[in-house]
Amino acid sequence: MDDEKILMALSPLDGRYISQTSELALYFSEFAFIKYRIRVEIRYLLTLSEWRLIRSFSKKEKDLFDYIEKTFSIQDAVRVKKLEQETRHDVKAIEYFIKEKLTDTSCSDMLQYVHFGLTSEDINNIAYSLMLTDAHKNSILPQLRMSINHLSAMRRQYKNALMVAMTHGQVAVPTTLGKEFAVYIHRLKKMEQTLVRHRFDAKLNGAIGNYNALVFAYPHVNWIRFSALFIRSFGLIPNLITTQILPADNFVSYCLLIHQINTVCIGLCQDMWLYISRGIMIQKKEKGEVGSSTMPQKINPIHFENAEGNAYVANSYFELYARKLPISRMQRDLSDSTIKRTIGTALGHTLLAWKNIEQGFKKISFDKPASLEEIDSHWEMLAEAMQIYFKLHGDEKGYEKVKNLLQGKRIDKKTFQHLAAAYPALAKLTPADYSGLAKKLSALSKKNLYDYSRDRYAVGRRRQRKDS
């Protein structure tokens, strides 16, 4: 895009961030929406012929339909928009465009069957589901997987990297950076699995969902079966009982799943921001990059901040969809139309968020000396171990004893060892010894998690005992 057009773009997705979001124009631009609807209209006409409701088409005629769809150009879209200005109706303009293309061909006798017996929403809802299916498969899911893969690489790299864990913003106990990354990976992968299984639905049943015009024209046809097979031919799930519009429940379910993923990503970005703020994560210096207009020492965590902001913007759209789109007055009203046209914007901000997370991980690394320094100044992290030790040795006031000694205090190694001198097991304890199963948890494979969740290890042990 020319710099002038970028500078004059109304939306940042089409201006400032165009290089990162332009791929979605293939699915959600006005051009794309028109092209997908033409595909549905042409496929419907061919299906009427396949069902012998209109005459058969020759191979040459079928090739013509294929040519109209596959060679649809910007110039063609401009023509559709001109027809829309005349008709004041976007789908009628598409119908007239197809008729223009067929007028001087052997298919001119079939013009009356273009958009035959359908309402605009029959075309629009299928087009939207196809747009979402293609964007999901080609952009959304691949980018999510790339972000998860970068996070997984960080988990493997830092599975043994000891650090201070905090609860309520206060020093708690030791953990490893790899285990903290593993938590986010585990959450995102479960959502990814659900996302992979999602399939969009669609409907084709006329003005209010009763096939009125179609049944009047061809009362002998099983229109429910026709509708189901037609929708399945696109790889979509048929919704056979609707009003004029496709209920938005399936669409909203998908959006809320993306919303949930974005919410997890917001938490991840905030944690990364805090790790950088604490100084245990280092950001790479980029040549020529400026962190502040007045403070030259700064490297701002801009990728994580950008990702957080864009995820919030995207989620505001998804929340709107969940509140509004499942509701339509009587058989339909048009308030949903302008709202659904923003889905590309919502997914654009989502894609931008995920790409920034990926870029953010490329620019950071763990600062082991800084983390060890932080650990060394917080040996009060072992207070939990002390009170557990006292309880194990019969001191029912073990918790209270340690509370009186350490609550609200920061202690170093020397002080801790002095307090624990009378207890050899405690005196030898270090923060590195008190990270629990953090290292093991960060290395658990998908199979390990599957086995544990279904108690397959216990089953194996019972079999061994029985065999012995």
C-alpha positions, 0 to 999 in steps of 0.5 A: 500500500502507498504511504499516502494511503496508509497515512489516510487510513481510518482504521489502524489495521488498514494503516499503521498495522497493515503489514501485519494484518493484510492477510485477513483482507483475503477473507473479510474485505468488501471485495472478499465478501462479494467474491464469496457471495458470488461463489455461493450464488453460482454453486446454488445455480449449479445445484439446482441443475444437479437436482434436475430442477432446471436444465443440465449445463454443458461442460463449457457452461460449467467452465464459464461459471468456474471462470466467473468465480475464479477470475473475479477482479477488483474491476468486477467488484467495482461494477457490483458496487455501482449496481448496489448504488442503483439498487440500494441492495448489496445482494441484489447487485450481486444477482444482477452482476451474475446475470450480466455475465451470463446475458450474452452466453448460452446460459441466457435462458437461465437468468431467472434462476439466479438467486431463485427462491432465496433471501439475501441471508441465505447467501450472506450467512453461507459466505460468512461461514466460508470466510471464517472457515478459511481465515481460521484455517489459513491465518488464525490457527497457524498464528496461534500455533506459532505463538504457542511454539515460541512459548514452548521453546522458552519453556524448554530453554528455561525449564531449570531457571530458578526464580522467585515466585510471587503471590499477591505481589509478595515474595512467596516460594521458589519456582522455575521460569519454565514451569510458569511458561508451562502453565500458559502452554497447557491452558492455550493448548487445551483451547487450541484443541477446542478451536481445531474442532470448531466447524461453522454452520449455515442455513439455506431455507428462504425468507423466514426459514420455511422454504415457502417460495421453494416449496411453492415452485417445486412442492415435490422436492425434499428441500430440507435434504437439498439444504442439508446437502448443499451446505455440507458440500461447502464443509459446513454444518447444516442448521435446518431450523431457523428464522430468516437469519442463521442463529448466531450461537455457533458464531458467538461460540467461536468468538468467545473461544478466541476471547478466552484465548485472548484473555489468557494472552493478556495475563501472559503479557502482563506477567512478561511485563512484570518479569521485565520490570523486575529485571529478571528478563532482558530485552535485546537492544535493536539497532536504531531503536529508541525507548523514550523520547527523553530517557535514552536508557530505556528499552520498552516492552512494546510488543507485550504492551501492544499485544495486551492492548490489541487483545483488549480491543478484540475482546470488546468486539467479541463481547458485543457479539455475544450480547447482541447477535443472538438476539433479533426481532421476530424473524429478523432485523438488520441490526446484526448486518453492520455488526457482523461486518466488523468480524475482520476487525476483531480478528485483525486485532487478535492476529496483531496481538498474537504476532506481537507476543511472538515478536516479544519472545524473540527479543527477551532472554532470562537474566540468570545473575539478576534472578539469583541476586533476587533469590539471594535477598529473599531467603524468607521464601523458606519460611513455609519449609520452616513451619512445615518442618516444625509441624512434622516434628510435633510443634503444633505452633510451628506456623505461629513461631515462624510467623513471629520470626519472619512476617513482613521481613526480608532476610538473606542467607546468613540470617536464615542459616542463623535462625535454622542453626539448631535444625540441621535439615533446615540449615542445609536447605537452600531456595534451589532445594525448595522448588518442588516439582517445578522442573518436572512439571515444566518437562511433562509431555502431552502423553504424561498429562494424558496418563496422569489425568486418566490415572493410567499410572495407577492402573499400571501399578495395579496390574504389576501387583496382580501379576506378581 
